[in-house]
Amino acid sequence: MKITVIGAGFVGMSTGVLLSQNNHVVIFDVDKNKVEKINKGINTIDDKEIDLYLKTKKLNLTATSILDEALLNSELAIIATPTDYNQKNNNFDTSSVDSTIERILKINKKITFVIKSTIPIGHTEILKNKFNHEKIIFSPEFLREGSALIDNLYPSRIILGGNPKYSEA
């Protein structure tokens, strides 16, 4: 399966490394320095296990800053973009998630989304209605900085929210 991961931070990088052991994973990031590092097998975050995996494991992992290229033949898009908490408005800024889904749907209308970014309760329903797209799943991450890959490899819990037709596969 080809999987596109949007974002090369803690969540995106650890998820990309995890999934690239058995899938073709392309990480999309707007930061060209991160893209260059990933393509050279260099970690973009502080995580010793990711360093080790990049050096010793056979991973099918590449990166690009061209969204069309990242999405070509992709079946799954994992959204790992920042959703900083806005103290003034008392909510999460989900604009990066929302705009990313909108951009991707212009390129690939059949793709399934897994949102790993922090979003408020009910936001996937808002997105499904806004974009008329049922294949949007929420799977929160429970990762510690510096141990993100270990936490992905040995999760304390896995939570999936969305239409069971898409989230149980």
Disulfide bonds with the S-S distance in Angstrom:
none
